Amino acid sequence: MENKVDTIDAAYKEARTQILYKEVLNMKLKTDIIEDIAKKAALPPEKVISESLKAYLLNKKRAYMLERLDILARYGVSSAKELENKIKTGGLPEHPVWEDMIDLKNIETEIQAVEDDIKRL
C-alpha cells in the first residue's frame, strides 16, 4: 500500500512531466515559426534569431536613451557629469535632483550593458 508521500511524489512527477511536455511542444511551435520566417526571408534560422535579438536589444537601448534624455532635459544639461556639477555648485537643489542623478547613472550602466550584449552577438 502506498503512503501519502509516495502518492504525492507520483502526482508531482506526473504533473512535472505534463509541464515539460507542454514546454517541448511550445518550443517546437516556436522553432517552426522561426524556420518559416527564415525561409521567407531567405536567411538561415540562426541569422533570424541573431537579428531578432539585436533588434530587441537596440529597442531596449533606445528606451533607456529616451529615459536618459528625459532626465537631462528636465535639468537643462547634456551629461550626467554636468548634472552632478550643477548639484555640487548649488545650481540645482540636492533633493529630488540627486535621486534623478542616481537613476541617470543606473540608466547609463544599463545602456552600456546592452551595448556589450549587442557586441557579443
Backbone torsions as a table, in degrees:
resi	resn	phi	psi	omega
1	MET	NA	131.0	179.3
2	GLU	-74.9	141.7	174.5
3	ASN	-90.9	175.3	-176.2
4	LYS	-61.7	-37.8	-179.2
5	VAL	-62.7	-44.5	178.6
6	ASP	-64.0	-39.6	179.4
7	THR	-65.0	-45.2	179.1
8	ILE	-64.9	-42.1	179.3
9	ASP	-61.5	-43.7	179.1
10	ALA	-65.2	-41.2	179.3
11	ALA	-65.2	-39.9	178.5
12	TYR	-63.3	-46.0	-179.6
13	LYS	-61.7	-40.6	178.8
14	GLU	-65.1	-44.3	179.5
15	ALA	-63.8	-42.0	179.1
16	ARG	-64.3	-39.4	177.3
17	THR	-61.9	-42.9	178.7
18	GLN	-63.7	-40.7	178.8
19	ILE	-64.1	-46.2	179.5
20	LEU	-62.0	-39.6	178.1
21	TYR	-60.7	-45.4	178.9
22	LYS	-64.1	-38.9	178.5
23	GLU	-64.3	-41.2	178.8
24	VAL	-64.3	-43.7	177.7
25	LEU	-60.8	-42.6	179.8
26	ASN	-64.0	-41.1	177.4
27	MET	-63.2	-40.0	179.6
28	LYS	-63.3	-42.6	178.1
29	LEU	-62.1	-41.9	179.8
30	LYS	-66.9	-38.3	177.6
31	THR	-62.7	-42.2	177.9
32	ASP	-61.4	-41.1	179.5
33	ILE	-64.2	-45.0	179.3
34	ILE	-61.8	-43.4	179.0
35	GLU	-64.3	-37.6	178.0
36	ASP	-65.1	-45.4	178.8
37	ILE	-63.5	-42.2	179.8
38	ALA	-61.2	-41.9	179.8
39	LYS	-63.4	-44.7	179.3
40	LYS	-63.2	-34.5	-178.6
41	ALA	-90.0	-2.6	-177.7
42	ALA	55.9	45.1	178.4
43	LEU	-128.7	155.9	173.0
44	PRO	-67.8	146.9	179.4
45	PRO	-54.5	-35.5	-179.9
46	GLU	-62.0	-37.6	179.3
47	LYS	-68.5	-39.3	177.9
48	VAL	-61.7	-44.5	179.9
49	ILE	-64.8	-46.7	-179.6
50	SER	-60.5	-46.9	-179.9
51	GLU	-66.7	-34.2	177.6
52	SER	-65.5	-44.0	177.7
53	LEU	-62.9	-41.4	179.5
54	LYS	-62.6	-45.0	178.8
55	ALA	-61.5	-41.9	178.0
56	TYR	-60.7	-47.0	-178.4
57	LEU	-66.6	-39.2	177.6
58	LEU	-64.1	-38.1	177.0
59	ASN	-65.2	-41.5	178.2
60	LYS	-63.2	-44.2	178.3
61	LYS	-61.4	-43.4	179.6
62	ARG	-59.2	-42.5	179.5
63	ALA	-64.3	-42.8	176.9
64	TYR	-63.0	-41.2	-179.1
65	MET	-65.6	-37.8	176.6
66	LEU	-64.3	-41.0	177.7
67	GLU	-63.4	-41.6	178.3
68	ARG	-61.9	-48.4	-180.0
69	LEU	-62.9	-34.3	177.7
70	ASP	-61.4	-44.9	179.1
71	ILE	-65.7	-46.4	-179.1
72	LEU	-61.2	-44.3	-179.7
73	ALA	-64.2	-35.6	-179.7
74	ARG	-55.9	-32.5	-176.5
75	TYR	-112.2	6.7	176.2
76	GLY	65.0	38.3	179.0
77	VAL	-124.3	166.7	-178.5
78	SER	-114.9	-0.9	179.3
79	SER	-155.5	162.9	177.2
80	ALA	-64.0	-37.3	179.6
81	LYS	-62.1	-43.9	178.7
82	GLU	-64.0	-40.1	177.6
83	LEU	-62.7	-45.9	179.6
84	GLU	-60.6	-42.3	178.7
85	ASN	-63.0	-39.9	178.7
86	LYS	-63.8	-36.9	178.3
87	ILE	-67.4	-47.7	-176.0
88	LYS	-65.0	-33.7	-178.8
89	THR	-88.3	0.5	178.1
90	GLY	85.5	8.0	178.6
91	GLY	-71.0	-20.9	177.2
92	LEU	-137.7	146.3	178.4
93	PRO	-70.0	146.5	-179.2
94	GLU	-62.0	-39.0	-178.4
95	HIS	-109.9	127.8	6.1
96	PRO	-95.1	8.2	-174.1
97	VAL	-61.5	-36.7	-178.6
98	TRP	-62.1	-37.3	177.5
99	GLU	-63.6	-40.3	176.5
100	ASP	-65.7	-34.1	177.3
101	MET	-63.2	-42.3	177.5
102	ILE	-63.1	-45.5	177.6
103	ASP	-59.2	-42.3	-179.4
104	LEU	-60.8	-45.0	179.3
105	LYS	-65.3	-38.2	177.0
106	ASN	-65.3	-40.2	178.4
107	ILE	-63.1	-43.9	179.3
108	GLU	-63.1	-35.1	175.1
109	THR	-64.8	-42.3	178.5
110	GLU	-64.6	-40.9	178.1
111	ILE	-60.0	-44.8	179.6
112	GLN	-63.4	-39.8	179.4
113	ALA	-63.6	-42.0	178.4
114	VAL	-64.8	-44.0	177.6
115	GLU	-59.5	-40.6	177.6
116	ASP	-62.4	-41.6	178.5
117	ASP	-64.8	-39.4	178.5
118	ILE	-62.1	-43.0	179.4
119	LYS	-61.9	-31.7	-178.8
120	ARG	-73.5	-18.3	-178.6
121	LEU	-72.3	NA	NA
